[in-house]
Amino acid sequence: MGYLHYQPQNAHRVAVDGRSLLFHVPTTSLFEIDRLDHDVLDLFADRGLVSEQDVRDRFEGRVDPQILTERIRALLDLDIVTDGGPAKAERPPIHIENFPLTTVVLNVNTGCNLSCTYCYKEDLDTPSKGRRMAFETAKASIEMLLKESPDRDSYNVVFFGGEPLSNLALIREVVEFAERRFGELGKRVDFTLTTNATLLTEEIVDWLNAHRFGLTISMDGPKALHDRNRKTVGGKGTYDVVAAKSRMLLERYTSRPVGGRVTLTRGVTAVTEIWDHLKNGIGFHEVGFSPVTSGPVTPFNLTGDELVTVFDEMKRLGRHYRDEALQGRNLGFSNMHQLMSDLYEGRSKALPCGAGLGLLAVDHEGGLNLCHRFTGSDMETYGTVESGIEKERLARFIEDRADRTEKGCATCRIRNICAGGCYHESYAHYADPMKPTYHYCDLMRDWVDFGIEVYGDLIAKAPAFFTDHIMPRRAYGK
């Protein structure tokens, strides 16, 4: 048979509760393997190049040659070993011609009534100096959605800021227009909003409920932790008002689950404690965590040791998630839920997210940004809602970012889950969105390995969890 060549970048083995699982990297698929599969892989891992004599020396007299041939053929089919020819391309090179937009993010006001110490927004203003989006700009954004993706059945309009509720008048106007415009076309439109909750009233909550907004509340945990960074412009902590408003919202809101979003900064790493307070104390349906590792406000970036602590804490909470899932219950840990969704659906991502392709963010002046994190930054924009998308430049950016040649991503075992990491994280850390997020690659690999172990446990012992909790979550766009 000549020599067979091992392709270690395409296979990753994980042990789960006495079982051996093979993670097929190109397809993000997971297979259970037996002792013989394990021994065959050991041979290839030991040798790299394997001859027919090598196979005979290792297995002759103890394994049926026909069975052994079938196992090796399966590895060839998966491109885990090759016959010396070029390895199969995981996917053809990305070539962008169309922009299938489904989501537009409207930065409705640069002003915010809070002054959170870690805020990454480069265009953030105090309330009195906030620059508000005009209705005509928002209207043009919606028309751009329809122009670029006329054949979609549903669309999403996201309201962002600053604090988006500080321009509620525009939000109301946009919702009225969008519901009429999409309705006339027989299409559905969903609305999403992230808020600091301080401006919520019962009347506003009831209006949001009537229009079925997907809501996320920014809150950083118990009072002592939340008040460290989430302060008013005058420097006063906001926990008391945010907690009261959130509880009022959760008592009245019925149309969709409401999630909490936590920003983890230097000194704020108690993931399990924060989750418990927000899930069980406040009552959010799910809680998700965003570690701050990069950005211009360096005193608030997590240190290397703290980032390790954060991932250890996330795995601790992840084990609790697994234990509850084995009993058929959803713990409400967004980061773990997302990882389980990716593995269950077998997603193999060429790009880290839909920014610039399925989603664009519109700043208050109508400029088109990769996502909401870039509005007001020094990062180039890609056209305006009036002139349209500068498609050639935007396509070149996406194609170049997806090219893994001469990047560590090319052989990384989580390359099709991470896909190089967040554009803005790279921009903040390296001042270059083209670079992968190398600064926490090892931690991400360890996190995904942990997720594979949990997934392997759940799919074997509690497969109904995925149909009962993972797939319904997709219907909510969460």
Secondary structure as UniProt FT lines:
FT   STRAND          4..6
FT   HELIX           8..10
FT   STRAND          11..16
FT   TURN            17..18
FT   STRAND          19..24
FT   TURN            25..28
FT   STRAND          29..33
FT   HELIX           35..47
FT   STRAND          49..50
FT   HELIX           52..59
FT   TURN            60..62
FT   HELIX           65..77
FT   TURN            78..79
FT   STRAND          81..82
FT   STRAND          103..109
FT   TURN            117..118
FT   TURN            122..123
FT   HELIX           127..129
FT   HELIX           135..148
FT   TURN            150..151
FT   STRAND          154..161
FT   HELIX           164..167
FT   HELIX           168..184
FT   TURN            185..186
FT   STRAND          188..195
FT   TURN            198..199
FT   HELIX           202..210
FT   TURN            211..212
FT   STRAND          214..218
FT   HELIX           223..229
FT   STRAND          231..232
FT   TURN            233..234
FT   HELIX           239..252
FT   STRAND          259..264
FT   TURN            266..267
FT   HELIX           271..276
FT   HELIX           277..282
FT   STRAND          286..291
FT   HELIX           298..300
FT   HELIX           304..326
FT   TURN            327..328
FT   HELIX           334..345
FT   TURN            356..358
FT   STRAND          359..362
FT   TURN            364..365
FT   STRAND          367..369
FT   HELIX           372..374
FT   TURN            375..376
FT   STRAND          383..384
FT   TURN            385..387
FT   STRAND          388..389
FT   HELIX           391..402
FT   TURN            405..406
FT   HELIX           408..411
FT   TURN            413..414
FT   HELIX           415..418
FT   TURN            419..420
FT   HELIX           423..430
FT   TURN            433..434
FT   HELIX           438..440
FT   HELIX           441..461
FT   HELIX           464..465
FT   HELIX           466..470
FT   HELIX           471..475
FT   TURN            476..477
//
